[in-house]
Amino acid sequence: MDRTGKELVPPRYDGLADLGNGTFAFNLGGAMVGENFRGGAWSFLNAEGQELASPQYEDLGQDSEGFWQVKKNGLWGFADETGQERVAPQFEIVEGFSEGMAPVFRDKK
């Protein structure tokens, strides 16, 4: 809800996180286990509550230079703030962008 009490996103998600810049992550089918959220599928919402992409990611990592780390089928890639996949998940490990580049690892290299 906003500061006036207006409901922005209907209470239908199992998890919701504010990613900043008017973008939110949502989860369907997951649950809190201790201090961590497990299971289900993640995707993105805008500030108006519109889903930017269908829930398809196992996990979301940190934002760096406007790119979110996204995990699908056990591999990592990147999506932008609009929810568009920019680098398909294909890496075992990804790190954040710095000056337009991000370290990535495939086949332990």
Residue pairs with C-beta under 8 A, 6 or more apart in sequence:
1 7
1 8
2 8
8 47
8 48
8 49
9 16
9 24
9 26
9 45
9 49
10 49
13 26
13 27
13 28
14 27
14 28
14 29
14 30
14 31
14 40
15 25
15 26
15 27
15 30
15 32
15 37
15 40
15 42
16 24
16 25
16 26
16 27
16 45
17 24
17 25
17 26
18 24
19 25
19 44
19 63
19 68
19 81
20 63
21 81
22 46
22 47
23 44
23 45
23 46
23 47
23 52
23 81
24 44
24 45
24 46
24 47
25 42
25 43
25 44
25 45
25 60
26 42
26 43
26 44
26 45
26 51
26 55
27 37
27 40
27 41
27 42
27 55
28 40
28 41
28 55
29 39
29 40
29 41
29 55
30 37
30 38
30 39
30 40
30 41
30 42
31 37
31 38
31 39
31 40
32 38
40 55
41 55
41 56
41 57
41 58
42 55
42 56
42 57
42 58
42 59
42 60
42 70
43 51
43 52
43 53
43 54
43 55
43 56
43 57
43 83
44 51
44 52
44 53
44 68
44 79
44 81
44 82
44 83
45 51
45 52
46 52
51 83
52 82
52 83
52 84
53 79
53 83
53 84
53 85
56 72
57 70
57 71
57 72
57 79
58 71
58 72
58 73
58 74
59 70
59 71
60 68
60 69
60 70
60 71
61 68
61 69
61 70
61 71
61 76
61 94
62 68
62 69
62 96
63 81
63 96
64 96
64 97
64 98
64 102
65 96
65 97
65 98
65 100
66 80
66 81
67 78
67 79
67 80
67 86
67 87
67 97
67 102
68 78
68 79
68 80
68 81
69 76
69 77
69 78
69 94
69 96
70 76
70 77
70 78
70 79
70 85
70 89
71 89
72 89
73 89
75 89
75 90
75 91
75 92
76 89
76 91
76 92
76 93
76 94
76 104
77 85
77 86
77 87
77 88
77 89
77 90
77 91
77 94
78 85
78 86
78 87
78 94
78 97
78 102
79 85
79 86
80 86
90 106
91 104
91 105
91 106
92 105
92 106
92 107
92 108
93 104
93 105
94 102
94 103
94 104
94 105
95 102
95 103
95 104
96 102
